[in-house]
């Protein structure tokens, strides 16, 4: 997934010599590094920030001949990239759910994003994840716009043996979500999963609609579903959804489909929100917790 970034960092590490590093030498090496990052779909503002930090770290550095340049540069680059991920607030989802259970109230999650990112499938995968850990779940079919959306989520509910709450197409999505929360309260359900309509970030009416859902049910967690293949557009989507919904976390989808790896770094850098899961494939088990250290290790191996 991260092959281009990995190759770019390796090239940077092996291109400099063991001496006092000058600005002109660093800029010459960083040119190829910058191009490789852009080709890997890292957003331009992120590339500028990362390249600037690398440059500041390396100019004027004096290395002993016994010091491995490759090892030194890998350590510096690792620290810079690790800082991006360490600056976001950590989120222990299972602990948050347990705390809400202690209050005998359902934990409410709203899923946000545009059409085509795999939002509904991700809702089903996360439902499976929770059920495997002993939690009860109810699904809210609050996408009342897209033809087939209610049937799609209902079919997932049947396969996963959970309840799906829905109304007719064209119904108020906030009302559907409210009914689902009421069902959870009445039946002692642990988790409410609210699937919303996919919407372009430029569609103000639909963005206002999802804001209404959030105001009505006051979710405990708002998750933005980002497409790893969307490149720079994933960043613009995330920024706009953050502005309207103030989402708390990100799930990145389609990481198995020849992604160049830039979306994870770009979204984390621009939103300062944690990526909590990555998804790929069609199986319900194809959703795994995102581990920044594994990402960095693969990147800088």
C-alpha positions as CSV (number, residue, x, y, z in Angstrom):
1,X,0.0,0.0,0.0
2,X,2.8,2.4,0.9
3,X,5.4,1.3,-1.7
4,X,5.9,4.7,-3.4
5,X,6.4,6.6,-0.1
6,X,8.7,3.8,1.1
7,X,10.8,4.0,-2.1
8,X,11.0,7.8,-1.8
9,X,12.3,7.7,1.8
10,X,14.8,5.1,0.9
11,X,16.1,7.2,-2.0
12,X,16.4,10.2,0.3
13,X,18.3,8.2,2.9
14,X,20.9,6.8,0.4
15,X,21.4,9.9,-1.7
16,X,23.1,12.1,0.9
17,X,26.8,11.7,1.9
18,X,28.4,11.5,5.2
19,X,29.5,15.1,5.7
20,X,28.0,18.4,6.8
21,X,24.8,18.6,4.9
22,X,24.2,21.9,3.0
23,X,21.0,23.5,1.9
24,X,21.7,23.0,-1.8
25,X,22.4,19.3,-1.3
26,X,19.3,18.8,0.7
27,X,17.1,20.7,-1.8
28,X,18.5,18.6,-4.7
29,X,17.5,15.4,-2.9
30,X,14.2,16.7,-1.7
31,X,13.0,17.5,-5.2
32,X,12.6,13.9,-6.1
33,X,11.2,13.2,-2.6
34,X,8.6,15.9,-3.1
35,X,7.6,14.6,-6.5
36,X,7.3,11.0,-5.1
37,X,5.0,12.2,-2.3
38,X,2.7,14.1,-4.8
39,X,2.6,11.0,-7.0
40,X,1.6,9.0,-3.9
41,X,-1.5,11.3,-3.5
42,X,-0.2,13.1,-0.5
43,X,-1.9,16.5,-0.4
44,X,0.3,19.5,-1.5
45,X,0.0,21.3,1.8
46,X,1.1,18.1,3.6
47,X,4.1,17.7,1.2
48,X,5.2,21.2,1.9
49,X,5.0,20.7,5.6
50,X,6.8,17.4,5.6
51,X,9.6,18.5,3.2
52,X,10.1,21.7,5.2
53,X,10.5,19.7,8.4
54,X,12.9,17.3,6.8
55,X,15.0,20.2,5.4
56,X,15.2,22.0,8.7
57,X,16.2,18.8,10.5
58,X,19.0,17.9,8.1
59,X,20.7,21.2,7.1
60,X,24.0,21.6,8.8
61,X,24.0,18.2,10.4
62,X,27.4,16.8,11.0
63,X,27.7,13.0,11.0
64,X,30.5,10.9,12.4
65,X,31.9,8.5,9.8
66,X,31.0,5.7,12.0
67,X,27.3,6.8,12.0
68,X,25.1,5.1,9.5
69,X,23.5,7.8,7.3
70,X,20.7,5.5,6.5
71,X,19.9,4.8,10.1
72,X,20.2,8.4,11.1
73,X,17.9,9.7,8.4
74,X,15.3,7.0,9.0
75,X,15.2,8.0,12.6
76,X,14.7,11.7,11.7
77,X,12.0,10.9,9.2
78,X,10.3,8.5,11.5
79,X,10.1,11.2,14.2
80,X,8.7,13.7,11.9
81,X,5.9,11.4,10.5
82,X,5.2,10.0,14.0
83,X,4.6,13.5,15.2
84,X,1.7,13.9,12.8
85,X,0.0,10.8,14.3
86,X,0.9,11.5,17.9
87,X,-0.6,15.0,17.8
88,X,-4.1,13.7,17.3
89,X,-6.3,12.7,20.3
90,X,-6.2,9.0,21.0
91,X,-9.6,7.3,20.9
92,X,-10.3,4.0,22.7
93,X,-13.7,3.1,21.1
94,X,-14.4,0.0,23.1
95,X,-13.6,1.8,26.4
96,X,-16.0,4.6,25.5
97,X,-18.7,2.1,24.8
98,X,-18.2,0.4,28.1
99,X,-18.4,3.7,29.9
100,X,-21.7,4.4,28.2
101,X,-23.0,0.9,29.1
102,X,-22.2,1.8,32.7
103,X,-24.8,4.6,32.4
104,X,-27.3,2.1,30.9
105,X,-27.5,4.3,27.8
106,X,-26.8,3.3,24.1
107,X,-23.6,4.5,22.5
108,X,-24.6,6.4,19.4
109,X,-22.4,6.5,16.3
110,X,-23.2,8.6,13.1
111,X,-21.4,7.7,9.9
112,X,-20.6,10.5,7.4
113,X,-19.2,10.8,3.9
114,X,-20.0,11.0,0.2
115,X,-21.5,8.3,-2.0
116,X,-19.1,5.6,-3.2
117,X,-16.7,5.5,-0.2
118,X,-18.2,2.2,1.2
119,X,-20.0,3.9,4.1
120,X,-22.8,1.4,4.4
121,X,-20.5,-1.6,4.0
122,X,-18.3,-0.1,6.7
123,X,-21.3,0.2,9.0
124,X,-21.9,-3.5,8.5
125,X,-18.3,-4.4,9.1
126,X,-18.1,-2.4,12.3
127,X,-21.4,-4.0,13.5
128,X,-19.7,-7.4,13.0
129,X,-16.6,-6.1,14.9
130,X,-18.8,-5.1,17.9
131,X,-20.9,-8.3,17.9
132,X,-17.8,-10.4,18.0
133,X,-16.9,-8.6,21.2
134,X,-20.3,-9.3,22.8
135,X,-22.1,-6.0,22.1
136,X,-25.7,-5.7,20.9
137,X,-26.3,-3.3,18.0
138,X,-29.2,-1.7,16.2
139,X,-28.9,-0.1,12.7
140,X,-30.6,3.2,11.6
141,X,-31.4,3.4,7.9
142,X,-31.2,7.2,7.9
143,X,-30.2,7.3,4.2
144,X,-33.7,7.9,2.9
145,X,-32.4,9.4,-0.5
146,X,-30.4,6.8,-2.3
147,X,-32.5,4.1,-4.1
148,X,-31.8,0.8,-2.5
149,X,-30.0,2.2,0.5
150,X,-32.7,0.9,3.0
151,X,-32.7,-2.6,1.3
152,X,-28.9,-2.7,1.4
153,X,-28.6,-2.0,5.1
154,X,-31.5,-4.2,5.9
155,X,-29.9,-7.1,4.1
156,X,-26.7,-6.5,6.2
157,X,-28.8,-6.5,9.3
158,X,-30.4,-9.8,8.4
159,X,-27.0,-11.4,7.7
160,X,-25.6,-10.0,11.0
161,X,-28.8,-10.9,13.0
162,X,-29.4,-7.4,14.2
163,X,-32.4,-5.0,14.1
164,X,-32.7,-2.3,11.4
165,X,-35.0,0.6,11.9
166,X,-36.3,2.3,8.8
167,X,-39.2,4.4,7.3
168,X,-40.2,5.1,3.7
169,X,-37.9,6.8,1.2
170,X,-38.1,10.6,1.5
171,X,-38.8,10.4,5.3
172,X,-36.9,12.7,7.6
173,X,-33.5,11.1,8.3
174,X,-33.4,12.7,11.8
175,X,-36.7,11.1,12.7
176,X,-35.5,7.7,11.6
177,X,-32.4,8.2,13.8
178,X,-34.5,9.4,16.7
179,X,-36.7,6.3,16.4
180,X,-33.6,4.0,16.4
181,X,-32.3,5.6,19.6
182,X,-35.7,5.1,21.2
183,X,-35.7,1.5,20.2
184,X,-32.2,1.0,21.7
185,X,-33.3,2.6,25.0
186,X,-36.4,0.4,25.2
187,X,-34.6,-2.8,24.4
188,X,-31.3,-2.2,26.3
189,X,-29.2,-2.1,23.1
190,X,-25.5,-1.2,23.6
191,X,-24.8,0.6,20.3
192,X,-26.8,2.6,17.7
193,X,-25.2,2.8,14.2
194,X,-26.7,5.6,12.1
195,X,-26.1,5.3,8.3
196,X,-26.6,8.7,6.6
197,X,-27.0,9.6,3.0
198,X,-23.9,10.1,1.0
199,X,-23.5,13.7,0.0
200,X,-21.0,15.9,-1.9
201,X,-19.3,18.2,0.5
202,X,-20.5,21.1,-1.7
203,X,-24.2,20.3,-1.3
204,X,-25.2,22.7,1.5
205,X,-28.8,21.3,1.8
206,X,-27.6,17.8,2.5
207,X,-24.8,19.0,4.8
208,X,-27.4,20.9,6.8
209,X,-29.5,17.7,6.9
210,X,-26.7,15.7,8.5
211,X,-26.1,18.6,10.9
212,X,-29.8,18.2,11.9
213,X,-29.4,14.5,12.6
214,X,-26.5,15.4,14.9
215,X,-28.5,18.0,16.7
216,X,-31.5,15.7,17.2
217,X,-29.8,12.6,18.5
218,X,-26.5,14.1,19.9
219,X,-24.3,11.2,19.0
220,X,-21.3,10.1,21.1
221,X,-19.1,9.6,18.0
222,X,-19.1,11.0,14.5
223,X,-17.1,9.0,12.0
224,X,-16.0,10.3,8.6
225,X,-15.6,7.6,6.0
226,X,-12.7,8.4,3.7
227,X,-11.8,6.7,0.4
228,X,-8.0,5.8,0.3
229,X,-8.2,6.1,-3.5
230,X,-9.7,9.6,-3.6
231,X,-6.3,11.3,-3.4
232,X,-6.4,15.1,-2.7
233,X,-10.2,15.1,-3.0
234,X,-10.3,13.0,0.2
235,X,-8.7,15.9,2.0
236,X,-11.1,18.5,0.7
237,X,-14.0,16.2,1.6
238,X,-12.6,15.7,5.1
239,X,-12.1,19.5,5.6
240,X,-15.7,20.3,4.6
241,X,-17.3,17.6,6.7
242,X,-15.2,18.6,9.7
243,X,-16.5,22.2,9.2
244,X,-20.1,21.1,9.2
245,X,-20.1,18.2,11.5
246,X,-17.0,18.4,13.7
247,X,-16.4,14.7,13.2
248,X,-14.3,12.8,15.8
249,X,-12.6,10.1,13.9
250,X,-11.9,8.6,10.5
251,X,-12.3,5.1,8.9
252,X,-10.2,4.8,5.7
253,X,-11.7,2.4,3.1
254,X,-10.4,0.6,0.0
255,X,-6.8,0.3,1.3
256,X,-6.4,-3.0,-0.5
257,X,-7.2,-1.5,-4.0
258,X,-3.8,-0.3,-5.1
259,X,-3.8,2.7,-2.8
260,X,-0.7,4.8,-3.0
261,X,-0.8,5.5,0.7
262,X,-1.1,9.3,0.8
263,X,-4.6,9.6,2.2
264,X,-3.8,8.3,5.7
265,X,-1.0,10.9,6.1
266,X,-3.0,13.7,4.4
267,X,-6.2,13.3,6.4
268,X,-4.4,13.0,9.7
269,X,-2.3,16.1,9.0
270,X,-5.1,18.3,7.8
271,X,-7.9,17.3,10.3
272,X,-5.9,16.3,13.4
273,X,-8.4,13.5,13.8
274,X,-7.4,9.9,14.4
275,X,-7.9,7.1,11.9
276,X,-9.4,4.3,14.0
277,X,-9.9,1.6,11.4
278,X,-8.9,0.7,7.8
279,X,-11.0,-1.4,5.6
280,X,-10.5,-3.4,2.4
281,X,-12.3,-6.3,0.8
282,X,-15.9,-7.4,1.0
283,X,-15.8,-9.7,4.0
284,X,-17.2,-8.5,7.3
285,X,-13.8,-9.3,8.8
286,X,-12.1,-7.0,6.4
287,X,-11.9,-4.1,8.9
288,X,-8.9,-3.7,11.2
289,X,-7.8,-1.1,13.8
290,X,-5.4,1.4,12.3
291,X,-1.9,1.2,13.8
292,X,0.3,4.2,13.1
293,X,3.4,2.4,14.2
294,X,2.9,-0.3,11.6
295,X,2.3,2.3,9.0
296,X,5.5,4.1,9.9
297,X,7.5,0.9,10.1
298,X,6.3,-0.1,6.6
299,X,7.0,3.4,5.3
300,X,10.6,3.6,6.7
301,X,11.6,-0.1,6.5
